[in-house]
Amino acid sequence: MPAGPPAASDTVIVMAGVPSIMQAMLDEVAPKLNIGVRMLSETVRADAREGDIGTQLGEIAKANPAVAIGSYPFFDPQHGASTNVVLRAHDAHKLAQAKRAIEEMLERVRRAKSS
């Protein structure tokens, strides 16, 4: 399927929404893209409701300013309300440190619920 060139300015590239056409356009522009510092990402399944961990997540985020932390609630039909915590950072050590803090906090939350 032929695809015309994507529309581009200095900072924006507009591509087709049809996946096969967009892929052809991406193949054309990908070699021209500047590559920056790689963004690393980790996801932790909390097995807790977002409201039950929000305050603690805020504290961890403040203590780890180089790591972007987001919480994404969802419903699991077998286990009920839960949350995925997504961490993003350029530095692997800082990412691991924040992930460890979240996992330790979640363990404390689980222990408190089972008491």
Protein Blocks (a to p, Z undefined) as FASTA:
>chain_A
ZZddddddfkbccddfblklmmmmmmmmmmmpccddddddddddfkpafklmmmmmmmmm
mmmmmbccdddddddfknopadddddddfblklmmmmmmmmmmmmmmmmmmmmZZ
